[in-house]
Amino acid sequence: MGRSDGRRRSLIRTGLILILLLAASPPLCNGSERFPRPYISADLDGQILSAEALVMERRYGEARAVFNDIESRHPDSALPSLGRLLVFMTHSLEEGAPEAELEKGFKGEFRKNVKAVKALEKQETLSAWDHFLLGGSYGVRGLYELERHRYLAAFLHGLKALGHFKTVRRLDPEIHDVYFATGIYKYFRSVKTRYLWFLPLIEDQREAGVGEVRLALARGHFSVPACKIALVVLAEKEGKLDEGARLGEQYLLEYPRCRLIRDALEKIERRRAADQAGPAGFRGDSVRGLFLDFGESVHYKKTRRYMKNPIPIP
């Protein structure tokens, strides 16, 4: 009996130890929790998320200051310049943004980013995080060129960004933030290249693009606030006004100071008013609207003029 009792007590002690070890160990993570910890520290992750929150509150100067602090500790990283570029880009998309001031900021920041990207691309071995930064850098350049109607430069930057994001997915399928970038790229490539003489036969991937943005919202890490803005904006562009209004009002409760969500909601209300006014107030996908898009996108002389001084592609 004594030996049996001793064995029983030993088994109980072993079981208790295993329970305590399991309780003390970190739980199994889903994909969004695993990323970005294998690549950056929890402190750096927290700083990036805090800068993101500041952007959503329109505290753009403070958000840039966060990336300045990161740069003081990681002077050779492409992350600080990419972060500041994204801050400038977000601010520039607002209605009534100070264009001259932001253009000056863009100009200085692009020089730093191009230098950082060239240094990173010279490394022999690149991680999924490195490709993530490279894809983001080329992606923001593509968006910059797209907003200024330099479509060929935008297309070329977009292709380079897409290549890096595909590599990210191959190296680490758990980095779901890339789907925001690829979704936005697919959507706007479909919209902006419908009539471009130098990009024939581009497949319409608007629906696929929106689907990827939704995936990034559900499973992403850094891209979540941007996905929410994008889904409201894209719903308005697609004429899904009820969906856009519903999402916009929902997300505005989370980010009451976000101007981009408010701008999209105002566009939705203007379109609703135009729809109520009847055919005279409707543009949408009408023939007149198509011709206006055609003239804006394809005018040969305008295209040549806008192609002057695009951001260099290393």
Secondary structure, DSSP 8 states (H G I E B T S, - for coil): -HHHHHHHHHHHHHHHHHHHHHHHS-----HHHHSSTTTS-HHHHHHHHHHHHHHHTT-HHHHHHHHHHHHHH-TT-SHHHHHHHHHHHHHHTSTT--HHHHHHHHHHHHHHHHHHHHHHHTSS---HHHHHHHHHHHHHHHHHHHHTT-HHHHHHHHHHHHHHHHHHHHH-TT-TTHHHHHHHHHHHHHHHTTT-TTSTT----HHHHHHHHHHHHHH-SSSHHHHHHHHHHHHHHTT-HHHHHHHHHHHHHH-TT-HHHHHHHHHHHHHHHHHHH-GGG--TTSHHHHHHHHHHHH-HHHHHHHTSS-----
